[in-house]
Amino acid sequence: FIKLILVGSIWGVTNPLIKIGSKGLDRVSKKSSRRTWILNTLLEFKFLLLNWKYMLPFLINQTGSVLYYFALQDSDLSLAVPIANSVTFISTALTGWLIGEETPDSRTCLGMLFILGGISCYILDKL
C-alpha cells in the first residue's frame, strides 16, 4: 500500500504545479489566420518543453507513473486503482490549498473525509 500512497501523493502534489507551470500557454496558442494547427501545436510543445516550471513537475509526475507500473506488479488491481486515485485527489486539493490556489470549503473537506473512510473500509475488507 505504501507504494500506491506514494504514487498518489506524487501525482497529486505535481498536478497543481503543472497547472502553474503551464501558465502563458494560452498566449502561445492564440489562433492566427496565418498559423496552421500543426504550427500551433509545435509552438505549444516548444513552450512547454523549454519551460522548467512545467517540465520539472511533469517529469516528477511521470516518475510517479513509472513507480505505479512497478507497484501494480505487487498489488491487487482492484485495490491499486482506487487507492492511487483517491490519494491523488486528496493530495491535489491539499497542495493547491497550500500554494494558495484555492481554499477547500467544507464540502471539499467532507468529501476528502468520505474518500479516506471509503478507501479505509475497502482496504480492511480486502485484507
C-alpha positions, 0 to 999 in steps of 0.5 A, a space after each residue: 500500500 505504501 507504494 500506491 500512497 506514494 504514487 498518489 501523493 506524487 501525482 497529486 502534489 505535481 498536478 497543481 504545479 503543472 497547472 502553474 507551470 503551464 501558465 502563458 500557454 494560452 498566449 502561445 496558442 492564440 489562433 492566427 489566420 496565418 498559423 496552421 494547427 500543426 504550427 500551433 501545436 509545435 509552438 505549444 510543445 516548444 513552450 512547454 518543453 523549454 519551460 522548467 516550471 512545467 517540465 520539472 513537475 511533469 517529469 516528477 509526475 511521470 516518475 510517479 507513473 513509472 513507480 505505479 507500473 512497478 507497484 501494480 506488479 505487487 498489488 491487487 488491481 482492484 485495490 491499486 486503482 482506487 487507492 492511487 486515485 483517491 490519494 491523488 485527489 486528496 493530495 491535489 486539493 491539499 497542495 493547491 490549498 497550500 500554494 494558495 490556489 484555492 481554499 477547500 470549503 467544507 464540502 471539499 473537506 467532507 468529501 476528502 473525509 468520505 474518500 479516506 473512510 471509503 478507501 479505509 473500509 475497502 482496504 480492511 475488507 480486502 485484507 
